[in-house]
Amino acid sequence: MNCACSHDARKYGEEVKAKVIVMPKAAVLDPQGNAVRDAMRHLGMPEVRSVRIGKYMEIDIDGKNGDLETRLRDLCRDLLSNPVIEDYELQKVTATNPSVGEPEPAVQSKRKGTSKRKKK
């Protein structure tokens, strides 16, 4: 798998921003989402059919080291999500230059985290 960040992002002084979304799998019940759906209906939005509650994370990384996307996927699978009941999505890996303050173009890197955990 290719790293989604450019080689320029690995220069000294540059950072990478990764965005991770973790959601319950479709087959898993979401009681928190159901409670929010019911509250929304009670508060005047009867047309709301369903709500799923997940987690959103933005991770700033020093971009000097290579192979970031692979290692981020491993951390998403092993630490940030429970692969039995959740899917993760590494949404974007964006290189930024803090001295300039402007992000480079984002590279889409969407993938469901359905792989099994490694045995230790």
C-alpha positions in Angstrom: 0.0 0.0 0.0 1.3 3.4 -0.9 1.6 6.1 1.8 -1.1 8.8 1.1 1.3 11.6 2.2 3.7 13.1 -0.3 7.4 12.7 0.1 7.6 16.5 0.6 5.6 16.1 3.8 8.5 14.2 5.4 10.8 17.3 5.4 11.9 18.8 8.7 9.3 21.2 10.1 6.3 19.9 8.3 3.3 18.2 9.8 0.6 15.7 8.7 -3.0 15.9 9.8 -4.9 12.6 9.8 -8.7 12.4 10.2 -10.3 9.2 11.6 -14.0 8.4 11.8 -15.0 5.4 13.9 -18.6 4.2 13.6 -20.5 1.1 14.9 -20.9 -1.6 12.3 -24.3 -1.6 10.5 -25.3 -4.9 12.1 -24.5 -3.6 15.7 -27.2 -2.0 17.8 -26.5 1.6 18.7 -28.5 2.4 21.9 -27.0 5.8 22.2 -28.0 6.6 18.7 -31.5 5.3 19.4 -31.8 7.5 22.5 -30.8 10.6 20.4 -33.2 9.6 17.6 -36.1 9.3 20.2 -35.2 12.7 21.8 -35.1 14.4 18.4 -38.5 13.0 17.5 -39.8 14.2 20.9 -38.4 17.6 20.3 -40.3 18.2 17.1 -38.5 16.2 14.4 -40.6 13.1 13.8 -39.1 12.5 10.4 -35.7 11.4 11.8 -35.4 7.7 11.0 -32.2 6.8 12.6 -29.1 8.2 14.3 -25.7 6.5 14.6 -23.2 7.8 17.2 -19.5 7.5 16.5 -16.1 9.1 17.2 -14.2 11.7 15.2 -10.5 12.3 15.7 -8.0 14.7 14.2 -4.4 13.7 14.7 -1.4 16.0 14.1 1.8 14.1 13.3 5.4 15.2 12.7 5.8 14.4 9.1 9.5 13.4 9.2 8.9 9.6 9.3 7.8 7.5 6.4 5.0 4.9 6.0 2.6 7.0 8.0 -0.6 5.7 6.4 0.2 2.0 7.1 1.1 2.8 10.7 -2.0 5.0 11.2 -4.2 2.2 9.9 -2.6 -0.2 12.3 -3.3 2.2 15.2 -6.9 2.7 14.0 -7.4 -1.1 14.0 -5.5 -1.9 17.3 -6.2 1.2 19.5 -8.8 3.6 18.2 -11.5 1.2 17.2 -12.9 -2.2 18.3 -12.9 -4.2 15.0 -15.5 -6.6 16.4 -18.2 -3.9 16.6 -16.8 -0.9 14.8 -15.5 0.2 11.4 -12.9 2.9 11.0 -12.2 5.2 8.2 -8.9 7.1 7.7 -10.5 9.9 5.9 -7.6 12.2 4.9 -3.9 12.5 5.3 -3.0 16.2 4.7 0.5 17.6 4.8 0.8 21.1 6.2 3.8 23.4 6.5 3.6 25.2 9.9 6.0 27.9 8.8 3.6 29.0 6.0 0.4 27.9 7.7 -1.3 26.6 4.6 -2.2 23.0 4.0 -1.1 21.2 0.9 -3.8 19.5 -1.2 -5.5 16.7 0.7 -5.1 13.1 -0.4 -8.3 11.0 0.0 -7.5 7.7 1.7 -10.9 6.1 2.5 -11.0 2.5 3.6 -13.1 0.5 6.0 -11.2 -1.1 8.9 -12.6 -4.6 8.6 -9.3 -6.5 8.9 -8.7 -8.7 11.9 -6.4 -7.9 14.7 -2.9 -9.4 14.6 -2.2 -12.1 17.1 0.4 -11.2 19.6 
